[in-house]
């Protein structure tokens, strides 16, 4: 199904239509996120040494990063902004990778696996025991916008390779212009979600 725009339409209708057009790619990306997060959590709670060592290395590297530095200076607002921008740039990379359709999925799988392996703390104790609600809400608030932006990219890639009727017409750099507009419409929802995720992570506790 490829719904065409009515003669008179609102921004809300355009955004809803963009989600409708991209719903299958969004669903497949979302399922990939969910599956890979689950794998990461299971590996950590099974005591997998590779996952544990990877988690420790990632956290160690982050300690010298600008976000942790801002937190050490008690500047939560700056940390929030840096986290938001980092997530947004990460989403853009997934969207652009979607032009190759299948290239988005390895990125998605690795990113969500990382989300799963941080389900334990520095002592390798489960965060699901002491702060399950905070961890799971943070994870959901991040993976929802990553899913829809990744799916938007895959939808754009499919429109490039074999455009449906609603994506035929004007092109920008060879990509159907309407498919690019749909990506931008989806980001109108995704960007505030990323901001909410960062605000929650740095101000909810």
C-alpha positions as CSV (number, residue, x, y, z in Angstrom):
1,X,0.0,0.0,0.0
2,X,1.3,3.4,-0.9
3,X,-1.1,6.1,0.2
4,X,-1.2,9.3,-1.9
5,X,-1.6,12.7,-0.4
6,X,-5.0,14.3,-0.3
7,X,-5.4,17.6,-2.0
8,X,-5.5,19.4,1.3
9,X,-3.6,17.9,4.2
10,X,-2.0,18.8,7.5
11,X,1.5,18.2,8.8
12,X,0.0,15.6,11.1
13,X,-1.5,13.7,8.2
14,X,1.8,13.9,6.3
15,X,3.7,12.4,9.2
16,X,1.1,9.7,9.8
17,X,1.3,8.8,6.0
18,X,5.1,8.7,6.2
19,X,4.9,6.2,9.0
20,X,2.3,4.2,7.2
21,X,4.5,3.9,4.1
22,X,7.6,2.9,6.1
23,X,5.8,0.6,8.5
24,X,7.2,-2.7,7.3
25,X,10.9,-1.5,7.3
26,X,10.3,0.1,10.7
27,X,8.9,-3.2,12.0
28,X,11.8,-5.2,10.7
29,X,14.4,-2.8,12.2
30,X,12.5,-2.8,15.5
31,X,12.4,-6.6,15.7
32,X,16.2,-6.6,15.0
33,X,16.8,-4.2,17.8
34,X,14.6,-6.3,20.2
35,X,16.3,-9.6,19.2
36,X,19.8,-8.2,19.5
37,X,19.1,-6.5,22.9
38,X,17.8,-9.8,24.2
39,X,20.9,-11.6,23.0
40,X,23.1,-9.1,24.8
41,X,21.2,-9.4,28.0
42,X,21.2,-13.2,27.9
43,X,24.9,-13.3,27.2
44,X,25.7,-10.9,30.1
45,X,23.5,-12.8,32.6
46,X,25.0,-16.1,31.4
47,X,28.5,-14.7,32.3
48,X,29.8,-14.7,28.7
49,X,33.4,-13.5,29.0
50,X,33.5,-11.9,25.5
51,X,30.3,-9.8,26.3
52,X,31.6,-8.9,29.8
53,X,35.0,-7.8,28.5
54,X,33.4,-5.8,25.7
55,X,31.1,-4.1,28.1
56,X,34.0,-3.2,30.4
57,X,36.1,-1.8,27.5
58,X,33.2,0.3,26.2
59,X,32.5,1.8,29.6
60,X,36.2,2.4,30.2
61,X,36.6,4.2,26.9
62,X,33.5,6.3,27.7
63,X,35.0,7.5,31.1
64,X,37.3,9.9,29.2
65,X,34.6,11.1,26.8
66,X,33.0,14.5,26.9
67,X,29.7,13.2,28.3
68,X,31.3,11.7,31.4
69,X,33.5,14.8,31.7
70,X,30.4,17.0,31.8
71,X,28.8,14.8,34.4
72,X,32.0,14.9,36.5
73,X,31.7,18.7,36.4
74,X,28.0,18.4,37.5
75,X,26.9,19.8,34.2
76,X,24.0,17.5,33.5
77,X,22.5,19.8,30.8
78,X,25.6,19.7,28.7
79,X,25.8,15.9,29.1
80,X,22.2,15.7,28.0
81,X,22.9,17.8,25.0
82,X,26.0,15.8,24.0
83,X,24.1,12.6,24.4
84,X,21.2,13.8,22.4
85,X,23.4,15.0,19.5
86,X,25.4,11.7,19.6
87,X,22.2,9.7,19.3
88,X,20.8,11.9,16.6
89,X,24.0,11.6,14.5
90,X,24.0,7.8,15.1
91,X,20.4,7.7,13.8
92,X,21.4,9.7,10.7
93,X,24.2,7.2,10.0
94,X,21.6,4.3,10.2
95,X,19.2,6.2,7.9
96,X,21.9,6.9,5.3
97,X,23.0,3.3,5.5
98,X,19.4,2.4,4.6
99,X,20.1,3.4,1.1
100,X,21.8,0.1,0.8
101,X,18.8,-1.5,2.5
102,X,20.6,-4.5,4.2
103,X,23.5,-2.3,5.5
104,X,21.3,-0.9,8.2
105,X,20.7,-4.2,9.9
106,X,24.3,-5.0,11.1
107,X,24.5,-1.5,12.5
108,X,21.2,-2.0,14.3
109,X,22.2,-5.4,15.6
110,X,25.5,-4.1,17.0
111,X,24.0,-1.0,18.6
112,X,21.2,-2.9,20.3
113,X,23.6,-5.6,21.4
114,X,25.6,-2.9,23.2
115,X,22.3,-1.8,24.8
116,X,21.9,-5.3,26.1
117,X,25.4,-5.8,27.5
118,X,25.2,-2.8,29.7
119,X,22.5,-4.5,31.6
120,X,25.1,-5.2,34.3
121,X,27.1,-2.7,36.3
122,X,30.8,-2.4,36.9
123,X,30.8,-5.2,39.4
124,X,29.0,-7.4,36.8
125,X,25.8,-7.4,38.9
126,X,22.5,-7.2,37.1
127,X,20.9,-3.8,36.7
128,X,17.6,-5.6,36.2
129,X,17.6,-6.3,40.0
130,X,18.3,-2.9,41.4
131,X,17.3,-0.4,38.7
132,X,15.2,-2.4,36.2
133,X,12.7,0.3,35.5
134,X,15.3,3.0,34.9
135,X,17.4,0.7,32.6
136,X,14.4,-0.6,30.6
137,X,12.8,2.8,30.1
138,X,16.1,4.3,29.0
139,X,16.6,1.5,26.6
140,X,13.1,1.8,25.2
141,X,13.3,5.6,24.8
142,X,16.5,5.2,22.8
143,X,15.6,2.1,20.7
144,X,12.1,3.4,19.6
145,X,13.5,6.4,17.7
146,X,16.5,4.4,16.4
147,X,14.0,1.8,15.0
148,X,11.9,4.4,13.2
149,X,14.9,6.3,11.8
150,X,16.5,3.1,10.7
151,X,13.3,1.9,9.1
152,X,12.9,5.3,7.4
153,X,16.3,4.8,5.8
154,X,15.5,1.3,4.6
155,X,12.2,2.6,3.2
156,X,14.2,5.3,1.3
157,X,16.6,2.6,0.0
158,X,13.7,0.5,-1.2
159,X,12.1,3.6,-2.9
160,X,15.5,4.2,-4.6
161,X,15.8,0.6,-5.9
162,X,12.1,0.0,-6.8
163,X,9.9,3.0,-6.2
164,X,6.2,2.5,-5.5
165,X,3.7,4.7,-7.2
166,X,3.8,7.4,-4.6
167,X,7.6,7.7,-4.9
168,X,7.7,8.1,-8.6
169,X,8.4,11.6,-9.9
170,X,11.0,14.2,-8.8
171,X,14.3,12.9,-7.6
172,X,17.1,14.4,-5.5
173,X,20.5,12.9,-6.3
174,X,18.7,10.0,-7.8
175,X,16.6,9.3,-4.7
176,X,12.8,9.9,-5.0
177,X,12.1,13.3,-3.4
178,X,9.0,12.2,-1.7
179,X,10.9,9.3,0.0
180,X,13.4,11.9,1.4
181,X,10.5,14.1,2.6
182,X,9.1,11.1,4.4
183,X,12.4,10.6,6.2
184,X,12.3,14.2,7.3
185,X,8.7,13.8,8.5
186,X,9.6,10.8,10.5
187,X,12.5,12.7,12.1
188,X,10.0,15.2,13.4
189,X,8.9,12.5,15.8
190,X,12.3,10.8,16.3
191,X,14.3,13.9,17.3
192,X,12.1,14.8,20.3
193,X,12.1,11.1,21.3
194,X,15.9,11.2,21.4
195,X,15.8,14.4,23.5
196,X,13.4,12.8,25.9
197,X,15.6,9.7,26.2
198,X,18.6,11.9,27.1
199,X,16.6,14.0,29.5
200,X,15.3,10.8,31.2
201,X,18.8,9.3,31.4
202,X,20.5,12.3,33.0
203,X,17.7,13.8,35.1
204,X,15.5,10.9,36.2
205,X,17.7,9.8,39.0
